[in-house]
Amino acid sequence: MPLFALGLNHQTAPVAIRERVAIQPERLRAALADLSGGGAVMEAAIVSTCNRTELVCATDAPEHAAAWLARYHGLSLAEIAPYLYTYPDREAVRHIFRVASGLDSMVLGEPQILGQMKEAARHAESAGTLGSLLHKLFQNSFAVAKEVRSTTAIGANIVSMAAAAVHLSERIFERVDDCSVLFIGAGEMIDLCAAHFAGANPRRMTIANRTVARAEALALRVRADVLPLEAVAERLSHYDVVVSCTASPLPIIGRGMAERAIKARRRRPMVMVDLAVPRDIEPEAAQISDVFLYTVDDLAQIVSAGVESRHAAVQEAEAIIDTGVSGFLQWVANRDAVPTIRALREQAESLRQTEMERALRALSRGDDPQAVLEALSQGLTNKLLHGPTQFLRSAEGVQAVDTVQRLFQLDQLDGRADDASRDAHNDDPA
């Protein structure tokens, strides 16, 4: 099976290297054509994300792929070789199944990689480089990933601060799609939180930030409104959930501001999530009835519990993957045997035709039909067994004997003969 996976990821290469070998989606089709253009690579697919760039190929020359990856990006092989990993045959199958199932991700069990792998398969199919071997490999990886996600807890728990913020909001309001959410700040953490809340489809989202241009850029991505930071105090009561993460040395929301907001809301509850260090929201705000204040430590506890739960599910997931790998390799073995099966049947048919023609000529001459049938059966038997007999006579050791016995199921025949002998003995009159 000329199959292997080659690449680098977040575990083997720093971001400075990963970004140099990343391939943008719009360039994948041309890259695949270039990779397989020389004829050395029979089938190919490329998985390229922010955390990994991998080539999955069917080829007898795996060294060609590593050289191509370096050359395609204008690099020397020596520059990326220390960061590359290569998985041949069975290891490649297992690696692809683990990636699809989220076991090789930066966040254990994250589901985004499965969609990215499906996209990689679509690009390969569009480029004409997804042959029967890789098509079967990807389809099986999707099936294994589905079973892992549906029968284990690998993706069932919260393992990010952003997801934890949504989870805490759902504890209070049950339905986030009925809530208005205010994000204070526009950095990476707020970006992640806004993306997670957007997935819950809240009624309204607003970004408040000191730099309006950054707020507008984030708001455009997540379809939110923009609010000047100085207007937060006046508008705070309009929001059910407030998520804050800025670099301010002083609190953005004090206890007094929170009290006025709750009063204006007629005691309707408000969730406040403070992800900043130092804090954006005065701790005393937690003492106000109907204010549910959570800090970064509260979210960290939820994330820690979720990570432990996911790690406990890894063993179950690995067992599912092992079964999937064995099933795929069995398919490959059966696929590789097809030409031999076809040749064996063609040879047997040729022998049959020869003996049949000989028998028909004998019948046309008026020979005894019973004698003709006897000669036909003996002729077929001698010709079909000539090859195995010569093999046994010329081979050394017990392996050849064992092969022929299993091939012709001679052990089963011996068993049936013994049974028949015992039956005949039991039937003898005393």
N, C-alpha and C positions, 0 to 999 in steps of 0.2 A: 504494500500500500504506500505509494509515494506521496505521503501527506505530512505536512509540518506547519507549525505556527511559529512566527518569528516577530519580535517586536520589543518594545520597552514600555514601562508604565510608571505609575506614581511610586512604586516600591523600588524600582531599579534606577530611575533617572530623575534628577531635579527638574523643576519646571523650565529652567533655562534651556535644557536639552530637549524636553518634550515639545516645547513650542517651536523648536527649529525643525522637527521632523513631522509636525502635524500636517495633515492634508485636508484642506477645506472641502466641504461637500460638493461644491460646484466644480472642483478639480478632480474628483474621484474617478469619474468615467475616463478622462484622458490619462490619469495615472495608471489605471488598470490596463488600458490599451498599451501603454508604454511598457509596463511590467511584463506583460505576456507577449509582447511583439516579437521578441527574438526566437520564440519557439521553445525555449528552455522550460517555461512555466506553462503547464497544460490548462490549469484552472487557477483562479485567484479571486480573493476578496480582501478588502482593506477595511479594518475597523479603526477609525480615527476620532478620538474624543479629547477633551482637555486632560484626561488622565492616562491615556494610552494611545499608541499607534501600533497596530499589529497587522502583519500580512499572513493570510491563511492561504496556503498554496498546495496544489498537487503538482509535484515536479520531482524529477530524479536528480536535480542540481540545486539543492537548498542554498548553497553558497551564492548562487546567482541573486537571490532575493536580498540578502544583506548588502551585497555590492550595489544592487539597484537602489535600495533605500538611501544609501549614502550619496550616490551619484545624482539621484533625482533632486536632492536638496542642496547640491553643490558642496557636499562635505566629503572628507576623506573617511574611509571605513574606520581608520584608527580613532577618529573623533567620537564615533558612536558605539564602537565595538564593546567597550567596557560596560555599557548599559543594556546591551541586547541579551535576550534570552531566546533559546530555540527549543521547541518541543517537537520531537518526531513521532509519527505514527500514533500509538495508543496514548502517549503523553499529550499529544496535540489534541486529540479528541476530548480527553479529560479536561484539559485547560479550557477549551472552547465551551464545554458544558458548565464549568465552574464560573466562567465569565458571564455567561447568559443568566445563570442563577443568582448572580450578585455576590458570590463568595470571593471574588477577586477584586472587589470594589473598595474604594477608599472608605465609604460608609457601607458596612456589611449589610447585604440584603437590599441595597437600593434598587428600585425598579427601572430607572432611566436607561441603564445599559442594555436592557433587553430591547427596548425600542431602537436604540442606536445600532444594535446588531441586525435587527430586521431591516433597518435602512441600508446597512452595508450590503446585505444580501440583495436588496432591490437594485442598488447601484451596480453590483457585479452582474446581475441578470441583464440589466440594461446595457452594460458594456459587452455582453456576450462572453464573459469569463466565468460564469457560474455553470459548470458542467454537472453531470449527474452525481459525482462524488461529493462536491461541496454543497450542492442543493440538498442532498440527503443529510449531510452533516449539520447544516443550519436548521433544517426542519426538525431534526431530532433534538438539537439543542433547545429549540423553542418549546418542544413538548416536555423535555426534562425540566426546564425552568418553570413551566406552568405547574408541573406536579410538585416541585419544590415549594413554590409559593402557596399552593392550595392545600398542601398536607403538612407543612411545617410552620413554625413561628418565625421563620427567617426574615420575613418582612412585615410582621404583625405589630411590632413595637416601635416606639418613638426613639430615634437615635440622633436627632439634631435639635439645636436650640430653637430654630424656626418652627419645626413641627410641634415642639413642646409648647410654644406660645399659642398656636392654634388650639392645641388640646386643652390647655388651661381655660381658654375662652369658651370652649364648648362645654366645659364643666358648669359654667355659670349660666350661659345663654342657650345651651342645647343646640340652637341653630344659628350658625355664623352668618348664614345668608340673610338673616333679619337684622344684622348689626351694621353700624357705621364704625369704621376703624381709622384712627389717626396714627400715623407714623411720624415720629420726631427724629430727624436725622436722615441722611441719605448715603451712609456708608455701606460696607459689604454686608454687615449683619442685618441692617434694615432692608437692604436689597433682597436678601434671602427670605426674611420674614414676610415682606410684601408679596413675594412670589408664592409662598405657601398660603397666605391668606387669600390671594387671588384665586387659588385653586378651590377654595371653599365658597367662592362667589358671594362675598358680602354685599350688602345693599349699596355701600359707598365706601371708598377709600380715599384718604387725603394724605399728602406728603407735606410736612412742614420742615424747613431747613434754613439755616442761616444764609447759605449760598443758593439763591433761587434757581440758578441755571442747573445745578446738580439735582435739585428737587424736580424740576421740569423734565430732565432726562429720565429719571426713574419713573415719574408719573406717566410718561409716555409709554414705557415698557409694560407697566402693570395696569394701565387705564385708570389712573387716579387723578384726583384734583390736587392743586397746589395751594398751600396756605403760608403766608409770611410767618416767620417764627414769632414775631412780636404780637401776632394776632391769636396765639394759642390760648392765652388767658381768657380772652373774650369768647372764643368759640369752643372751649373744652367741653362744655355741657352737651354739645351736639353729638358727642361720640360715646359709643358703648365700650369700645376697646381702645386703649392707648398703648402703643409700643414705642419705647424711647431708647435710643442708643446714640449719644453724641459724645464729643470730646470736651464738653464744657466742664470747667473746674468747679462750677457751682450748680446747684439743682435748677432744673428748668421748671419743675412743678413743685410748689411748696404745699404744706398742709392747708394753708388758707385758700389757695387757688382751688384745691381739690374740694374743700368744704363748700365753696361757692358753687362749684359745678354740680355737686350732688344736690344741693338745695334747689338749683334751677331745674334739675332733672326730676324733681318731686320724689326723691328717694329711690328712683330707679337705679339698679346696681351699675357699677362701672368696674371693668377689669383694667388694671394698669400693670404693664410688664416693663420692668426696668432692667435693661441689658447693659447699662453703662457702668464703667468703673473709672473714676468715682461716680456715684449715683446721680441720675438725672431727676429722681423723684425722692423727696424727703421721706425717710422711713416712717415718720409720724403719720403720714397719710394712711397707713395701714390701720390706724386706730379709729378711723372714721367708719361708721356703719355704712354698709352698702358699697364700700371701696375694697376691692380685692386686689391687693398689691403683691406682685411676685418679682423676685430678684433673679439675677443670673444664677445664684446658688440653688434656688428652687427648681429652675429649669434643668440645672446640671444633675440633680437627683433623679429627675424623670428620665433624662438621657442615659444616665448610668444604669438604671434598672432595665431600660430597653436594650442596651448593648449586651448586658448579661443574659437576657432572655434570648437574644438572637444568637449569641455564641453557643448557648445550650442546644440550639436547633441545628448547628452545623453538622453534627454527627449524623443526624437523620438525613440531612440534605446530601452529605457525602455518600451515604448508602444508596440513595436514589440515583445519584450521578454514576456510581459504579455499575449499577444495573443498566443504565442507559448506555454507558461505554461498551459493555459486553454485547448488548443488543446491536449496536452500530457495527462493531467489529465482526459480529456474526454475519450481518448483511454484506459487509465487504468481502468476507471469505466466500460466501455463496456467490457473490457477483464475480469474483475472480475465478471461480470454478466453472462458470458458464461455458467458456470456449472449450475446455476439456470435455465437459459433458456432451457438447455438440459434436466434437470430433469422435468421441466414443460411440455415440449413436450412429453417426454416419458410417463408421467402420463396421459396426454390427449389421447395419442395413445392407452394406455392400456384400458382406459374407452371406447374408440371407438370400440376396438376389442370385448370387453365384450358385448356391446349392439348389435353389428353386429351379433355375434354368436347367441344371443337370438332371433334376428329378423329372421335369417335364419331357426332356428328350428321351429319358429311359421309358417313360410311360408311352410315348409316341411309337417307340420301337416294339411295344407289346410286352415289356418286362412285367414280372409279377408285381402288382401294386404294393403288397405287403413288404416285399424286398426293397422296393423303391423308397417307401417310407422309412424303413430301417436304415438304409444308406443315407437318406436325407438327415435323419436325426443324428446319426453318428458323425456325419460330415460337419454339421453345425457344432456339435459338441467338441470335436477335435480342434476346429479352427478357433472357437471362442476361448478354449482353455490353453491354446498353444502359448500365448503371451504370458499368462500367469505361471504356467509350468516352467517355461524358460527362465522367468524371473526368480523362481524359487531355486532352481538348479544352479544359477549363476551367483545368487546372493549369498552373503555370509552373515552368520549370527541369527538370533531368534527374532529380530525386529521384522525381517522380511516375512517370516512365517506368521508372526502375529498380524501383520498388515493384511496378508491374504486371508487369514482366518476371519478377521473382522470384515474385510471387503465382501466375502462370500457368505458371511454369517455361519461359518462352519461349526462354531460352538453351539449355536442354536439347533443346527441339524443333528449334532451328536446327542443333544438333550432329547430331541424328539425321537431319535432312534432308540435311546435308552428307555424312554417311556413306552414305545411300541413293544420293545423286548419284554419289559415287565408285564405289559398287558397280555401278551401272548403266553407268557409263563403262567399267569394267573388263570388263563382260560383252559390250560391243560387239565385233562381229567385226572383225578387222584389215582 
